[in-house]
Amino acid sequence: MNKRLAFVGLIFAAHAGLAVSEVQQPVPAAQPASQSAFVAADRLESLASLSKDSLARRKLDIQDWKTAEGARVLFVEAHELPMFDLRLTFAAGSSRDGDVPGLALLTNAMLNEGIPGKDVTAIAEGFEGLGADFSNGTYRDMALVSLRSLSMPDKREPALALFGQVLGQPTFPEESLVRIRNQLLAGFEQQQQNPAKLASHDLFRQLYGTHPYNHPSDGTPESVPGIGIKQMQDFYARAYAAGNVVIALVGDLDRQEAEAIAAQVSSSLPKGPALPPLPEPAKPVAERHRIEFPSQQTHLLFAQLGITRADPDYAALFLGNQILGGGGFGTRLMEEVREKRGLTYGIYSGFTPMAAKGPFMINLQTRADQSEGTLELVRQLVRDYLEQGPTQAELERNKREIAGSFPLSMASNADIADQLGSIGFYNLPLTFLEDFMAQIQTLTVQQVKDALNRHLSANDFVIVSAGPTVDQQPLPPPSDKPIEEPIGVPEH
């Protein structure tokens, strides 16, 4: 993981299904290629002429209004390319499944499987023939539905008409449900051979108990076979209502055109209000859980409750975590566990702020016969970091790196649509991005240390390991040239 990835994941990490490998990662949903690749040849410059200064920040003039049906709209004009990105964010993630895990995912996956007069193939061919791209996905907090299209009226209008039908008139065909359900069931069987998945699922059960974040976004082998068309139709009617969506729109449009698009999309949705807020989870019991799994490596997962998306300590925790383990090479965890001892291929930490308290997680793989020593080492490294805080040098270096990567979080219209969707969904200030950067640059060592200690404790971790029971070996002492190289590419 690098600084660019960590920052792009800054807002939309909450979209993730939150499997082990997804902590602090960018949005896992399919995204169109970056528009920044479209550069006129006569504007290319030689590498020698490039400045060493940070990239210029893209100024966003965010316009905000509500449709007649109650949908919130955030819009940014961007006329560099004849395209636009439309992203709808619904409070319709797996945390809204109730007692039917997988309901939110199946409902979202079925949206583009059929509309009156068109099956899934005809829908796909319709978008493709217009040069448009449709995508969708479901995560714990939210469900997304997106459209990228050319902005010329002869392409835009039919693409929006088809998009409106997919959103407003899904037929939920039985044959598609059978196919998707079978795919999920096959995936569950594969997960039984994946220790990372097994550990992740168990971690969330232990961390969240009866809270809606407990179960996996893709449901369970027990729940998915019983989900029927009527359940999906009912879920769609309440969770895909116009009052339960944020519409993000970015591209080659003026305000009048944007208002017309938002009104058209909003009117195609079921009528209804926003769903109620999620409850806050109870503090879990800090315990160790073991999953026996035959392999040469052991997966170690550490987690405790973190923060909500609107927590005022967000910037301080983001910066503090970049130093601890969120920024890849050069972090405390990577240096001590991989570089000095050769115990792992990679170790990462991250906060995932969500509508309710999301997790703070650390994950790694290590040799099975050194797993217990590695576990205690990680716990001690966290304890030391909380007691001492970051150094001034670490703070300044990470401030520079965050500032340098910031422009990349808005390199394309799709990136901006992501940011707008999250700002609207979590009800953040329209100036959030600018405010975040200003806060980062003014934070002191003491402020970061205090924020970390308000939200984390080395004694509060829920820990799950997945691997074999074997005799343990002592850890090698730290060295600039460890005797053993880091273990190879992770098994799973």
Disulfide bonds with the S-S distance in Angstrom:
none
